[in-house]
Amino acid sequence: MVTLGDMGMTQMMGGTAPLGAHMMLRAVPATVPAGKVSLVAENMGWRTHELVILPLPPGEQAGQRVPGPDGTVDEKGSLGEASTSCGAGAGEGIRAGTVSWTTLTMAPGRYELICNLPNHYADGMYQELRVTSS
């Protein structure tokens, strides 16, 4: 289960998230065995969110990607995403109070789970996911 949220914000706040807002992305467990992995993303916040799965290059840590002028990071190499309210796969985002999911075949390694909506990554929506040999 991956919990997505924005802390200290209210339903009345719309538009692009400001830099410096407190947001979170938490995966439990943070280590899974290789093979078929289902990730369910639950949006517990007020803003729309998404879950994108990216490989984490050797020597890099989660949170080190540099957002571009649009407030998002490069999704090159993405394994997939969960961004459809009440559905699987890619879509327009996970609305508040709904879930999305994706099932991937993952090799052993380190991955970064992120929300890549404008400024969400810079506001703390990332976490490392370790995939271990079965």
N, C-alpha and C positions, 0 to 999 in steps of 0.2 A: 504494500500500500504506500502510495506517495501522497502526502498531504501538502496542498498548496494554499498559501494564505497571505493576506496583507494585514499587518497589525497596526492598530491605532488609526485606521481609516474608517470612514463611514460610508453607508450606502449612497449618500449625497455626493460623494466625490466621483467625478467622471473624467473622461478624457485620458490623456497619457499620464502615466504615473510619474510623479516628480522624482528627480534624483535625490537620494537621501531618505526616501520612504523606507520603512521597515517592512520587509517582505520575507517570506520563508518558503523553503521547499525541503521536506523531510521524508526520506525513504526508510522504511522499516520492513525487513532488515536491510542493512547497507551492504551485505555480502550474500550472494546467491550462487548456487551451483550452475555450471555451464549447461547449455542445452536450451530447451524451450522455457522462456521466462515471460510471465504475464505481469505487466505493470498496470495497476489501477490507480488513476490520479483523481483525488477528491479535492474539489475547490471549496475550502472552508472560509474563504475571504469574500470581499464585496466586489472586487474587480474580476474581470475575465482573465484566465491564465491558460497555460498550455504546458505540456511535458515533452521535451525533445531529448533524445538519447544520442550522445556524441562520444566517439572514442577519445580517451584521454592520452595524449602523447607521453612517451617515457620522459620522466624527469619533471613533468608539469603537474601542478596541483589544481584541484577544482577552484574556480573563482579567478583564474589568471588570464582568461580571454579578455581581449580589449574590444569593447563595444565601438561600433562605428558611429558616424554622425546621427544615424537614425535611432540610436540607443539599443541596437541589436548586435549580436555576434554572428560570425560566419558559421553557417550550419553544414559546411562541406564535410562529407563523410558521415552524415547523420544515418543512424540505423533505423530511424522511424520516429513517430510521435503519437501522442494521444492528445487530440485537441478538438474533439467533437463532443458537445454536451450530450450526455446520455447515449453515447455511441463509441464505436471503435475507430481508431486511426485519425488521420488528419482532417481538420475542419476549420471552423471559424473561431475556435476557442472554447474553453470550458467555462460556462457561466457559473456564477455564484450558486452554491448549494447543489451542484450536479457533479457527475463523475464521467470520466472517459477512460479508455483502456487500449492497450496494444499488447500483442504477443509476438515476441521475437525469438529467433534462435541465436543465442549469444555464446561466443567463444570466450575462453578464459582471458582475463585482462581487466583493465581499469577503464571505466566509462564515467562520463559526466552527465548527470541529469540536470536539465535547465528549463527555465521558463524564458522564452526568447521574445516576449512582447517588449515594446520599447521601454527601456530603463529597468525592467524587472531583473535581469541578470545583474546589473550594477547595484541593484537594491538588495541583493543577497539570495536570489532564487537559483541556487545551484547546490549540488552535492555529488560527491564521488560515490559510484556504485562499483564494488569489486565483484568480479565473476571468477569463481575458483574452478579448478579441474574437478570433474565429477568423481 
